[in-house]
Amino acid sequence: MKQQKELPAANTDTVHSFCDDSSRFKTPFILGEAAFHEIQRDRDHLISPTWLANIPQSIGYKSGGKQKADTWRTLMTVLLPISLVRLLSSQKDLRSQAIIRNTMNLAQAIIIASKCTTSPQRAAEYEKYMKRYCKTLKALFPNFDSFSKPNFHLALHLSALLLRFGPAHGWWCYGFERLIGLLTRLGTNNKLGKDVLKSHYCS
């Protein structure tokens, strides 16, 4: 069995880059270069099951391009909570502790919403954690109006969708996104009226 490496100690400058008051920015949470470096160090030390989406080293950087939703899910539910706890748990100021709680609320909501089974109790738990996340996000970053963002608004309706349609595995968009990715990679030579799927699979 592979021996687990000891996680490196937190760097004080990196902690400051996490805890900087980012309310003056348009985006709610700014991670500096040092913070991303620490996250990558945790990624290199992380031993994860094969069914978890791989997190590329370039994530968070412009050169990394657009990441898949499953990659962001692994980042938010596994890697980022580990890094935040390692870097901020020793800090006694209220803001550092609030950032950890805020992130954990989001991670818990994502985990519940991603389960293969659901129930009225789980739907209620999801809604509770998502509302806590939005509320604490507003407290941490007053200039960021999360409730005006479409994704935040839709996230608050997800508990009703879990009750109406069942587990998200049955109706989430991963399959559609995979198909869109396939279509964008097909060479059609800009010819209209051609059955691209048939030509792709029958060639």
TORKE-637408 format. One record per atom (N, C-alpha, C): x, y, z. Coordinates in steps of 0.001 Angstrom, whole numbers, plus 500000, padded with zeros to 6 digits. Atoms other than C-alpha are relative to their C-alpha. Layout:
XYZ ...
REM end
This chain:
500838498805500000 500000500000500000 500876501248500000 499219498781500106 501277503418499086 499964500790501296 499917499245498754 502502505381502090 499583501443499763 500489498630500141 500733508683502576 501051500989500462 499016498983499666 502997511710502560 499423500975501007 500440498995499034 502846514255505331 499749501318499290 500333498740500638 501133517440504258 500932501103500482 499092498918499606 503385520512504235 499313501003500914 500536498992499085 502966523217506844 499543501221499223 500543498813500653 501021526346505994 501008501133500025 499142498839500105 502922529380504834 499221501236500442 500691498841499442 502056532605506675 499533500964498916 500382499087501073 502044534732503497 498803499456499229 501121500614500707 499685532244501861 498717500167500788 501174499805499157 497312532468504807 499454501404499807 500439498626500208 497214536226504330 499309500170498649 500624499880501320 496373535760500649 498609499402500003 501344500550499858 493395533645501672 499101500979500745 500827499219499085 492197536036504354 499863501462499601 500095498611500432 492593539285502433 498551500419499838 501360499498500164 489466541397502531 499771500302498533 500199499874501443 488268540960498955 498685500666499653 501296499386500260 485035542915499305 500094501121498971 499857498921500968 486471545633497071 500034499467498571 499954500577501334 486678543175494162 498595499641499521 501286500399500562 483833542281491796 499710498537500300 500175501419499684 484403538585492442 500102499808501493 500117500091498557 483709537269495948 501229499483500716 498900500608499272 486905535417496714 501209499920499084 498814499931500833 490356536078495300 501098499139500626 498890500830499559 493051533405495581 501253500452499273 498760499540500606 496562534686494997 500852498852499508 499078500993500559 499457532890493338 500501499052501084 499490500839498917 500789531645496677 498939499010500482 501083500880499564 497388530223497635 499812498844499028 500120501059501000 497098528304494366 501176499035500084 498831500864499851 500616526992494912 499793499018501150 500267500872498864 499574525609498297 498933498950499657 501029500951500419 496452524009496778 500611498914499118 499343500981500850 498646522330494164 500879499057500817 499202500858499117 500934521028496915 499111498960500677 500935500948499401 497930519477498637 499524498985498969 500421500907501077 496805518009495315 501044498911499773 498931500968500230 500201516332494865 500104498982501127 499927500897498855 499954514783498351 498715499189500193 501307500619499799 496333513685497997 499934498617499357 500257501342500519 495558509976497612 498492499831499928 501444500015500184 492064509742496158 499575498765499209 500490501146500774 489889506936494739 499947500330498517 499917499801501442 489979506423490984 498726500599499410 501243499482500575 486314507384490536 499836501504500191 500042498539499879 486990510970491622 500634500639498769 499449499283501156 487570513391488764 501385500537500317 498643499510499812 491210514297488318 500026501531499949 499858498540499974 492137517876489197 501331500360499348 498749499670500691 494698519201486695 500786501069500742 499152499006499340 497631521262487882 499711501412499531 500227498673500576 496563524132485656 498681500630500438 501297499455499611 493186524635487344 500176501329500740 499910498679499393 492592528238488360 500862500973499223 499165499145500823 495030529555485777 499396500144498603 500531499752501336 494178531057482402 500435498926499023 499484501025500910 496354528465480669 499270498671500146 500704501261499763 494207525707482174 498736499846499193 501213500076500804 491224526580480005 498767499721500849 501275500255499334 487666525629480855 499974498588500550 500044501306499345 487236522775483329 498580499438499988 501303500659499956 484425520224483456 499367500183501379 500721499822498738 481741520481486131 500434498976501039 499591501039499060 482890517196487687 501340500331500649 498713499574499442 486383518628488144 499784501054501084 500294498975498997 484978521668489974 499342499378501225 500651500651498867 482861519344492120 501046499352500913 498937500610499193 485956517410493250 500822501064500712 499240498914499379 487808520660493895 499268500561501209 500763499350498940 484995522099496021 499651499064501156 500400500930498936 484148518938497999 501170499257500629 498857500776499485 487611517432498494 501223500892500221 498693499348499906 490687519525497714 499949501344500718 500038498673499389 489655523063498656 499701499958501497 500176500088498541 488225522094502093 501265499559500729 498754500453499373 491480520259502861 500991501160500104 499038498892500014 493587523260501860 499583501116500951 500471498919499124 491408525774503691 500194499653501469 499842500413498601 491421523790506924 501475500019500384 498568500024499701 495191523296506731 500561501404500153 499417498666500009 495893526951506034 499361500957501001 500716499012499202 493240528707508116 499601499543501392 500508500483498711 492346526461511056 500815500511501178 499160499483498903 495278527783513107 499796501491500240 500257498567499849 494117531372512582 498802500216500929 501033499795498990 492024532678515454 499034501135499665 500883498884500314 490457535657513724 498664499479499467 501351500424500358 486732535479513023 499834499823498496 500156500090501453 487089536023509271 500516498671499467 499444501273500451 489300532958508776 499040498859500314 500934501052499616 486871530763510696 498712500085499188 501215499830500799 483930532237508760 500199499483498580 499708500499501340 485615531405505442 499952498471499981 500048501463499925 486057527779506536 498559499515500079 501405500423499858 482414527478507631 499221500227498712 500678499694501255 481226529122504429 500302498935498942 499595501011500981 483202526680502275 499417498640500339 500541501292499588 482054523680504305 498496499911499744 501429499996500315 478410524715503879 499772499673498527 500131500273501425 478850524716500106 500375498560499681 499571501376500254 480758521422500118 498932499005500435 501028500911499501 478057519745502214 498771500016499083 501140499904500912 475311521038499897 500271499239498706 499649500699501237 477139519708496822 499986498494500211 499959501442499712 477704516298498444 498589499430500083 501380500473499858 474018515949499356 499304499975498643 500663499914501303 472833517067495916 500529498964499015 499378500934500942 475217514619494189 499766498538500354 500219501390499588 474087511492496053 499097499270499017 500786500825500926 472547508610494100 498583499756500497 501356500124499455 469493508582496371 499617501319500660 500456498774499361 467357511350497786 498737499719500796 501180500121499145 464505511923500231 499598501402500423 500384498675499505 462520514820501705 500985500546501035 499040499564498987 465015514911504585 501286500524499351 498782499562500670 467997515158502241 499773501295499227 500314498760500709 466306517824500141 499985501181500964 500035498942498995 465688519851503310 501408500326500497 498618499770499578 469314519375504387 500759500796498952 499337499257501078 470537520552500993 499615501478500053 500472498616499983 468390523677501181 500561500753501205 499468499366498794 469585524394504729 501454500434499788 498584499671500195 473285524250503797 500192501047498907 499845499021501076 472823526208500555 499595501397500468 500408498697499472 470955529006502351 501059500537500961 498915499565499109 473685529100505008 501175500525499175 498873499583500847 476304529334502260 499750501388499417 500319498697500602 474556532245500506 500004501108501051 500075498993498940 473959534056503802 501392500373500503 498652499710499500 477544533727505040 500870500623498911 499266499378501094 478872534627501588 499722501501499954 500378498588499975 476953537897501779 500660500731501166 499358499380498834 478363538555505252 501500500187499780 498560499914500239 481936537873504127 500340501031498932 499717499128501135 481724539846500899 498758500840499694 501231499205500119 479036542568501192 499747500543498599 500171499419501333 479682543936497694 499616498967498946 500363501051500954 478919540590496073 498567499564500266 501410500337499840 475187540099495565 499738498629499383 500132501362500510 474931536310495249 498590499706499506 501380500329500346 471141536283495054 499577500577498645 500312499477501320 471201538290491821 500615499163498891 499350500852500985 473288535625490081 499104498813499654 500905501091500395 471308533043488052 500344498651500636 499624501309499451 473322530053489308 499635499875501482 500371500028498586 472748530983492950 498485499881500143 501466500066499954 469042531514492309 499515498583499681 500408501356500378 468717528141490563 500384498983501075 499559500934498957 470681526420493330 499003499926501148 500974499992498918 468032527460495844 498706499282499615 501167500764500460 465382525712493712 500300498506499897 499602501387500224 467333522449493593 499319499026500953 500666500893499049 465698521016496717 498632499586499471 501299500333500587 462304521197494975 500159499039498824 499759500891501132 463780519511491888 500361498593500471 499668501315499442 465205516692494022 498733499261500420 501261500613499584 461709516057495405 499141499630498792 500876500223501154 460012516280492018 500549498949499035 499407500858501027 462468514413489771 500911498909500540 499136501025499430 464524512309492170 501460500410499983 498565499686499930 468343512071492434 500487500729498755 499510499177501111 470237514535490284 500702499182498929 499322500850500988 472108511672488573 499095499709498809 500922500344501072 468975511036486513 499692501129499044 500388498889500860 468620514504485063 501025501134499919 499029498921500125 471816516510485439 500578500056498589 499634499659501382 473567517918482362 501320499402499541 498711500564500417 476795515900482271 499894499289498655 500172500714501264 475436513696479474 499842500938498820 500191499018501060 474327516687477438 501309500725499687 498729499327500213 477670518415477963 500977499099499255 499143500952500705 479453515263476803 499645499951498518 500443500012501392 477348515213473644 500405501289499282 499585498731500597 478029518912472997 501493499976499696 498565500116500237 481737518218473385 500309499142498793 499815500865501167 481473515405470846 499683500753498710 500409499274501205 479639517620468363 500997501085499614 499049498933500311 482155520443468664 501301499454499420 498765500593500525 484993518032467819 499824499364498628 500234500606501307 483348516704464648 500400500953498885 499619499200501158 484781517911461357 498898499981498956 501120499953500950 481767518993459292 500333500804498750 499606499185501142 483614521307456895 498939501039499663 501048498983500156 480726523761457439 498932499621498969 501018500456500947 478398521632455292 498688499803500744 501305500081499370 474730522030456196 499219498805499460 500885501068500451 472104519291456014 500609498626500089 499337501294499884 474471516471456937 499777499442501393 500219500650498706 473674513982459701 501360499706500617 498634500118499493 476879514508461660 500171498801500909 499875501151499100 476147511837464288 500076498711499203 499999501211500821 475355509201461648 501310499848499251 498753500057500746 478401510119459606 501180499675500895 498905500238499054 480576509971462720 500054498533500417 500026501354499472 479431506570463994 500009498931498916 500084501000501066 478958504871460616 501194500024499085 498842499912500903 482209505932459004 501042498956500377 
REM end
